[in-house]
Amino acid sequence: MSAIAGVREQRRFRSVRALRAGPVSVRFYPRTLSVGAALALLLVAAAAVHLAHGGTQLPYHQVLAALFGDASQPKVHLAVTEFRAPRTVAAVVAGACLAAAGAITQAVARNPLASPDVLGVTAGASLGAVSVLVVAGGGGAGLSGLAAALGMPLAAFAAGVLSGVAVYLLAYRGGLDSYRLVLVGLGINGFAASVTTWLLTLGDVTNAAQALTWMAGSLNGKDWPLVGPMAAAAAILLGGAVLCGRSLLLAGLGEDTAVGLGVRAGAVRVTALSLAVLLASVGTVVAGPLVFVALASPQIARMLTGSAVPPVAVSGLTGAVFVLLADAFSANALHVPLPVGVATAVVGAPYLIYLILRYQRRLT
């Protein structure tokens, strides 16, 4: 952790507050808590906009009534509960998972440019999904339908996890060096992307088009059989990531300091990276490899809270709001609906350039 980051974190520690009830004491940061509460309210507002604005604009009171089970208007109830609600939940799950994974990766690597995209997790998930589509293309329409419903998400999740494991095994040399981790991740990312492109040339044109749409990052056609299990998995993983956040912060203070505070830095980093790989895989399964969400959201959360490292919970909220608003914009702002990944790329690419220039100025 840099000297500037250390000073910033010391100032943040001095602003800590504690709530005590007998032997139980809970510490919190007022600024982080305030930012989290504001983002939670913004998330509710963004979800309301996302539900109300689709192919046909619906009044907010009808959307709210449908969500609470009012079936007096069957068309509105069907549109909200079976089509728009799964898409909204998918956007929240994908944004929160990718952003939380990015926050963990940046904290472990101590680099604002690190993300699951750089570590090859999303590229590996894309390779798994495209592999199933290519195999399905050779087996007929029945296998293709099965692949789309079950095989493709499972393959994407498994391949994303395997990519993360491969990066860890290749980067670990008596410890986990952040520079080696990023370099190995870039290598795995390039390899997976190259194999994915090669497989697309072998597949059927229809399946290749479906794969390209998924790789662009899309929330179209999401339903409860996919979104429900992924949302449950995301809730468990996000809870574990938040609990791991404090230990990860202490581990970032340095090996000697972490040991003095009773934290096993190596074990914390391994656990945190495992959670990041699983979170990134879940997010990619739900919405495809949404670019820049895992990169930009944690840094936005860090700047809002004034923390030395991106806070996991606030990063997750930031990512969920980011994807919700991006999907609402891409689906309604133009005459032709666009995949949500296009909107996140348009916002994230300039931000990446800004981060690179800022990082270069610090080095000179």
N, C-alpha and C positions, 0 to 999 in steps of 0.2 A: 504494500500500500504506500502511495507517495506521501511525502511530508505534508503537502497541501491537504490531501484526503485525511491524514491523521489529525491535523489541526481542526478540520471541519468536524470530524467525528467527536473530538474532545469537547468542542463547543456544544455539540448535540447532546452528549452525555450530561453536560451541566444543566440542560433544560429538561432532564427526565423528571417525571412525576411518579408517585407511587400511591396505590390504593391498598389499604390494609384492613383486613377483617380477621382479628385474632392472629393465628399463626400464618395466615395466608397473605401474601403480598404480591401485587401485580404492578409491574412497572409499565409506563407508557410514555410516549412522546406527544405532547399536545399538538404540535404542528402536524405530525404524521397522522394523528387521529382526526384532526380537522380536515386535512386533505382527503383522507379515506372516506369520511362521511360525505364530503361534497361530491366526490366521485361516485359514491353509491347513489346519491340522489340524481346525479347526471345519468347514471346507468338506467335508472327507472324511467327517466324522461326519454332517453334514447330508445329504450325498449318499446315505450308507448308509440313513439314516432314510427319505429320499425313495423309494429303490428298494424298501425292504422293506414300506412301508405304502402300499397302494393299495386297490383294491376288495377284495382278499383279502390279509391279512397273511402275509408269507413269512418264514421263519427267515433270519437273516443269513448263515449258512453256505451255505444253498442259493442265495442271491443271489450270494454271492462265487463259488461254484462255477460258476454259469451265466455270470457275466461272464468267467471263464477258459475257457469253451468246453465245460463239462461238459453233455452233452445226454442224460444218463441219465434225467432227468425232463423229458420233452418240454414239458409244460405250463408248468413253471417256467421253462425255458429260453426258450420263446416269450414268456411274459409279461415277463421281465426284459429280454431283448435287443431285442425288437421293439416293445414298448409302453412300458415304464417307462424304459429307458435313454435313448431319444430325448427323452422328456419331461424327464428329469433334465439331460441335456446342454443342452436348450433353455433351461431355467431358469438354468443357469450362464452360458450365452452372453448371454442377455437381461440378467441382473442385472449381469454384469461390463461389458458394453458400455454400458449406460445409466449406470452409476455412473462409469465412466471418462470418458464424455462430459460428465457433470455436473461432475466434478472439473476438467476442462479449461475448461469454460465459466465456472465460478466463479473460476478462477484468472485468466482473461483479463479478465472483467468486474470482478474484484475485488469481488464481491458474493455473499454466501452465499445469496441468494435467486434467483440466476441458474441456469438449467438449460435443457436442450434443449426442455423443455416450454414455457418462457417464450419461447424463440427461434423457436417455430413449427415445429420439425423434426418432432416427433411428430404435431402436428395436420396437417401437410402429408402425412405418411405415411398417416394415417387417410383423408385426402381421396383419395389415390391408390387405396387399397384399396377404398373405398366406390364410387369412380367405376367401377372394373372390375366390381364386383358389380352395379351398376345397369345397365351395358351388357350384361352377361351375362344379366341377368334378361329382357332383351328379345330374346335370341337363342336361347332354348331350353336344355334340360338339358345338351346336349353342350358348348355354349360355357360354361355355368356350371361344369361339372366341370373344364374346361380352365383357367378363370379361377381356381378354387380351388387347383388344383395348381401353376400356373405364373404366370399373369397377375397374380394378386393380390399375391404377394410382390414381383414385379418392379416393379409399379406403385407399391406402398408405398415401396420403396427409392428409386425414381427421384423420386417426389414429395417424399420427405423431403430428398433431396439438393438438389432444385430450390428448396425452401423455404429451406434454409440458404444457398444461393447468393443468393437474392433478398434475404434479410436482410442479408447482407454488402454487396451492391452498394448497397442503399438506405442503409445505415448508414455507409458509408465516405465521409468528406469530408476528404481529405488526411491521414487517419489513422483509427484505430478507437477512437472514444470509447465507454466502457462504458455510459454512460447512454443515448446514442443507440442503441446496439446493443440494449439491453433494450427501449426504447420501440418501435423498429421491429419487433423480434421479437414483442412483444405485439400489434402491429397485424396482422402476418402470421398470428399464431396465431388472432386473432379472425376474420379473413377466411376462413381455411381451415375453422375450426369452423362458421361460418355456411353456407358452401357445402356442407359435409358434411351438415349438418342438412337443407338444401334437397334434396339428392340423395336422402336417405333417404325423403323424402315422395314422390319420383317412382318409387322402385323397387318391385319385387314384395315382398309381405309376407314371404315366406320368405327372400329375399335380404336384406331389411332386418333381419330377426331375426339372420341370420348375421353381418351387418356389426356390429350392436350387440353381439353376443357378442364379436367380435374387438376392438371398440373398448373393451370393459370390461377387456381384458387376460386372455387365456386361453392355457393350455398344453395344452388337450385336443386329442387327435388328431394330435400332432406325430409325424412320421416321419423316417427317415434321409434321403430325397431332399431334404427342405427343410433339416433340421438340419445335415447333413454339410457342405454348401457354406458355410452361414452360420457354422459353427464354424471352418472353415478361414479364412474372411475375417476373423472376429473375432480369431483368433490373430495374424494379420499386423498388423491395425490396432492391437491392444492392445500388441504389441511396439513399433510405431512411436510410440504414445502414451507408453509408459514411457521410451523414449529421448528423447522431446521434453520430458519432465517437468523435467529440470534446467535446460534453456535457458528454459523457461517460468517457472521460479522466478526466474531471474536477470532476465528481462524484467520481472517484476513489481516489481523493486526501483526501477524508474524508468528513463526513457529515457537520461539522462546516465550513470547508474551502469552500465546494461546495455552501452552503447557502450564505456565504459571497460574493461569486462570482456571485450570482444570479441564481444558478442552483438547481432545485428541484431534489435531488439525487434519491429519491424513485421513482418518476415518470419517470426519465431517465432510471433507471434500468428496470422497468416494460416494457417500450417501447422498449428498446434494446433487452430484452429477448423475447418479442413477435416477433420482427423481426428475431431473431436468430432461433426461432422455425419454422417460416414460411420458412426461407431460407433453413434450414436443411431438411424440408419436401419436398421442391421443388427439392433439390439436390438428395434426396433419391428416389423420384419418377422417376427422369430421369435415374439414373444409379444404383439404388440399394444402400444398405448401405456400401459405400466404407469406409473401416476402415482406421483410422490414418490420413486421409486427413485433417479433422477438428482439429486434435490434433497437427500434425507436422507443417503444413503450417503457422499458426499464429506465432509460435515460431521462425521459419526460417525468417519470415518477420520482427519480432521484433529484431532479431540479426543483420539482414542486415541494418536496419534503426537506430539501437541504441536507440529505444524507450523504455519507461518503460512498456508500454502495447502494444499489437500487433495492428498496424494500420490496419483498416478494408480494405481499398482499396488495399494496398500492399499485404495483406494476401490473398485477392481474386485473384489477379494476380498470386501469388505464387501457390495457389491451382490449378488454371487453367493450368499453365505450368506443375505442378506435374502430374495431371491426364492425360494430353495429352501425355507426354513423357512415362508415365507408360503404357498407352494403346498401344502406338506405339511399345514399347518394348515387351509387353506380346503378341501382335498379330504377331510379325515378328521375334523375336529373336530366338524362339524355333521352332522345327518341328511341334509341336501341339500348336495351339493358346490357350491361357489361358485367363480367365476373368481378367479384369483390376484390380479387387479387390485383386487378388492374388499378383500382382506386388506391389500395394500400401501397402499390409500387409508385404511383404518381406522387403520393405524399412522402413516402419513405426515401426515395432516391435523392431528392435534394437534402434531406436530413442526413443521409449517409455522407454526402459530400461535405456538409457542414462539420460533421464529427471528424472526418479525416483531416480537414484543414485546421480544425482546432487542436487535434492531436499533434499535427506537425508543428504548430506554433509552440506547443509545450516542449517539444524535443529540441527546438533551436534556441 
